[in-house]
Amino acid sequence: MELNSVYICGFMGGYEWILIILVVVLLFGGRKIPELMKGLGQGMKEFKNARNENDKEEDKKTSEEKQ
């Protein structure tokens, strides 16, 4: 973990997390939250796949240059 994420999460207690969750539920409603999480998961999956494809292309170029 990066130092910044440890710093931010380290100072947030239970009441702060409850307040954040309450605000999210009030803003988006109980029905929209699963849809938002599904979209977030799909976006993360697409990002990971794109990153892996990019890594494979770089490895292929590197191996071609070595030959």
N, C-alpha and C positions, 0 to 999 in steps of 0.2 A: 504494500500500500504506500501511496505517496504521503509525504508529511502533511500536505494540506488537507487531505481527506481524514487523516487521523486527528488533526487539529480541530476540524469542524465537528466531526462526530464525537469526539472526546468530551466536548463541552455541552452536548445535548442530552438532557435527561429524559425520563419517561414522560413527564408532563409536556415537554416541548414536542416530542413525537406524537403524542395524543392530539395536541393542538393542531399540528400540521395535518394529520390524518383527518381530523374534523373539518378543517378548512377545505381540504380536497373533496371530501364527501359533499360538503355544502355547495361548492362551486360546480362540480360535475354531476352530482347525483349518484345514487347507488347503482343505477343501471349502466351508466356510462363507464364506470371504472374498469370492469372486465374488458370492455372494448378497447379502452386506452392501454391496458396492460398487454392485450393481444397485439395491438399495433406496435407497441414498444418492443415486444419480443420478436416480432417479424422484422422490424427494422434492425435490431441487433443481429439477427441471424443473417440478413442480407449483407450487413456491414462485414461480418465475420467471413462470409463466403467471398466477398469481393477482396478482402485482405488476403485470404488464402490463395485466390487466383493470382493476385499480384505477386505474391511470394513465389509461386510456381513459375511465373513468367521470368522473374528475376533469376531464379535458380537455373532455368533453361538457358538464358542468355549468358550467365556466368560459365556454365559448363561448355557452351559452344565457343566461348572466347578462349577457354583453356586448351581446346583441341587444336 
